[in-house]
Amino acid sequence: MNDIVKFGIIGAGAVWRFHKLGANNHPITRFVSAYDINEKKLKNVAKYSKLEPYSNLDDFFKSDIDAVLILVPHYLHKDMVVAAAEAGKHILCEKPMAPTLEECDKMIAATKKAGVKFMIAENHRFLPAHQFIKDALDKGFIGDVFLGRTYEGAYAISQFFNPVDWSFTYDKGGGGVVADQGVHKFTMLNWFLGEVDSAQCWLSKALNSPSNKGEDTAIVLLHYKCGAIITVDISSSTVHPLTNRTELHGTKGTILEDHSWENPVQIFSSHPDAEVKGEFYSPSVAVEHGPFPDYYKISMGYEDAYFAECILKDKKPEFTPEEAKKGVAVVLLSYLSAKNGRMTSMEELMKIYKKEGTKSILEGLEAVTQKNHVNLKWE
Ligand SMILES: NC(=O)c1ccc[n+]([C@@H]2O[C@H](COP(=O)([O-])OP(=O)(O)OC[C@H]3O[C@@H](n4cnc5c(N)ncnc54)[C@H](O)[C@@H]3O)[C@@H](O)[C@H]2O)c1
């Protein structure tokens, strides 16, 4: 049996660099070729990443690769996944799975029909700090979670002010920060807490970005079926290096996590196995971590190597496309709630999904996004 998986990348843009850095620590993952419609990016990736460049998709699929890593704008995820499945390649595709639930369904159907492995590259599922929290929750360190909050903040103003960049656009990105960044938080929280029952969302523009760009700032309140209530704060106009924070409170204690800390997790726990009683402590076995960009490199390295291992050992990836689709459902539920101007249930979203389809939810979001930039001085 081979001990490496040969990947070709589709899309040689910004995120590729983190996958490349991540692979340095995981020799099981070998990136060998690239396809992109942008000749300049293709030339660069061939030169600096030593990948065989392809400007024709069919030729790329015929090259000596076992799997593809899809790194293109969100509106293209479905078509690329379907094409790769039909070409018989295993598929790892960047988050969010797709802008709509119908596209997710087509991706699942095509990959099942082709019998290829398929996983969404949700790096927050592979970050050691998040894996640590998941294990602590499963072991009952903080008991039953009833309250929490989570935050992702970035400063992406160049993408927001560039109208031809697809990022955060309604038509190519599937919305602003809720779709782009919120999906990380929703997928992580679903993993920790189960399924969402209802949501309430506010959308805001702190930046005076073009009208094709979605919200740069949002708050989503989530009510989980287990009863936990969680605040999700997301922004790409916050003035600090990219970071994430999560705080979960349960009947036996609290977990704090901050990606900007060198040691990212602290626990307060009355569990008998807690290492320290009566005060917050960091686990004595260090959790592999580093503030941005290190946590990207670490999590993507593990994610890509895990997918390669699933191929080599013929295992079904634990993070299923159906779970990734549930993250997209929370994105759409948030947008639906913003349009409704009230708390909205998952049941209401599912009715729309069955009746007219979820694409309709992405229409008219600009009108319900608060233009808060009129109150702000950025100079
Ligand atoms: N996991 C994370 O934390 C993280 C971080 C950043 C981006 N991402 C995701 O990665 C994906 C790509 O984002 P990015 O920031 O690299 O975008 P990008 O705009 O920098 O790169 C996209 C690339 O796709 C290429 N492309 C566009 N249309 C194409 C087509 N039809 N065929 C082939 N190539 C095409 C572009 O030329 C470009 O090189 C998105 O899904 C994004 O959400 C994830």
The ligand as a Gaussian input file, in Angstrom:
#p B3LYP/6-31G(d) Opt

LIG

0 1
 N      -10.272000      27.494000       6.458000
 C       -9.974000      28.769000       6.491000
 O       -9.709000      29.333000       7.549000
 C       -9.975000      29.554000       5.219000
 C       -9.256000      30.768000       5.098000
 C       -9.303000      31.439000       3.878000
 C      -10.059000      30.936000       2.830000
 N      -10.750000      29.775000       2.986000
 C      -11.588000      29.234000       1.893000
 O      -10.761000      28.836000       0.800000
 C      -11.464000      29.055000      -0.425000
 C      -10.606000      29.939000      -1.312000
 O      -10.362000      31.158000      -0.645000
 P       -9.086000      32.064000      -0.996000
 O       -9.007000      33.069000       0.098000
 O       -7.901000      31.249000      -1.311000
 O       -9.613000      32.806000      -2.327000
 P       -8.739000      33.531000      -3.437000
 O       -9.627000      34.468000      -4.142000
 O       -7.479000      34.061000      -2.857000
 O       -8.350000      32.319000      -4.410000
 C       -9.282000      31.679000      -5.214000
 C       -8.547000      31.085000      -6.413000
 O       -9.502000      30.403000      -7.224000
 C       -9.202000      30.690000      -8.580000
 N      -10.387000      30.495000      -9.408000
 C      -11.470000      31.297000      -9.516000
 N      -12.346000      30.760000     -10.385000
 C      -11.798000      29.597000     -10.820000
 C      -12.212000      28.592000     -11.732000
 N      -13.385000      28.674000     -12.379000
 N      -11.409000      27.548000     -11.940000
 C      -10.211000      27.470000     -11.312000
 N       -9.767000      28.369000     -10.433000
 C      -10.547000      29.433000     -10.203000
 C       -8.722000      32.135000      -8.572000
 O       -7.988000      32.466000      -9.747000
 C       -7.891000      32.150000      -7.309000
 O       -6.545000      31.791000      -7.546000
 C      -12.833000      29.606000      -0.022000
 O      -13.737000      28.562000       0.095000
 C      -12.562000      30.252000       1.333000
 O      -13.705000      30.384000       2.172000
 C      -10.703000      29.087000       4.138000

